[in-house]
């Protein structure tokens, strides 16, 4: 993987760059749509590519491991061949999903024991085993297995958790270096910085991660219940330490405002289920503010969903019509909202990139943050 830093924004830590994988080049800063089970819910690959302008998507190791299973994915020739997505894919380690199964999982030095949410069967994720799983899935970027502690964890728990994540990283890195991809192309492996909301733990973790010299690095364990300002503080602390010549990936964040603030603090890559999940529930993100299409105020609003928006659906369908679809329980409502919201997120990071390169990001961002947080 090659990362090229193209521009930095005066008065900000924001960066514009690009990285190249076996399945194509990605321009940063970038938002990555989440395709949990090998699909971004309700969206065709053609729409992802042509309408949403996605450059890279995510797959979820936990869900893909359980269903359809590694045998099917391997027989297909990897996830790219299985789902027909020709551009880059990143897979998480499945750690967040396992650790969210609080009642049916147990952590040990060996790994994470858990029961499937599908049929209750018993499984074990180890740092080495997760590398093998992600090799089989065939993602361009693989994530290390870590523990994601709750945002309100006390110091002792956070410190103990970080120690386990660091030891797991050493084991996962060893397996990664001992193995090769199964489908004839190179795969990157990103370590994850943890440490909850404690500055000393975040610094310790960032220095530990930095020393592996990986192709890129991730920041995990944020947007999990901690105050927003504390999240921003942790990002600043970590990015002061992580190498500037490698992409920085903030995991699972977030709202349009969160994304702009993260970019302002030097983040290059982000993902979140929010645009598609909230869209399926009638929440529309626009450059002018947030719309809850289920509200009665839109019942006779025949203006475009988002005039001048980033996707073709924005001009074709009115707010009143899409609201009607939601109240009628029509699946098309969720599809339209998902396409719109994802296209908006990709437009937003594209605008951020444009302003970073133009040198006026620091002047553009405050007004944009105000606009995207407004309730319409």
Buried (B, 14 or more C-beta within 10 A) or exposed (E): BEBEBEBBBEEBBBBBBBBBBBBEBBBBBBBBBBBBBBBBBBBBBEBBBEBBBBBBBBBBBBBBBBEBEBEEBBEBEBBBBBBEBEBBBBBBBBBBBBBEBEEEBEBEEEBBBBBBEEEEEEBEBBBBBBBBBBBBBBBBBBBBBBBBBBBEBEEEEBBEBBBBBBEBBEBBBEBBEEBEBBBEBEBBBBBBBBBBBBBEBBBBBBEBBBEBEBBBBBBBBBBBEBEBEBBBBBBBBBBEBBBBEBBBBBBBBBBBBBBBBBBBBBBBBBBBBBBBBBBBEBBBBBBBBBBBBEEEEBEEBEEBBBEEBBBBBBEEBBBBBBBBBBEEEEEBBBBBBBBBBBBBBBBBBBBBBEBBBEEBBBBBBEEBBEBBBEEE
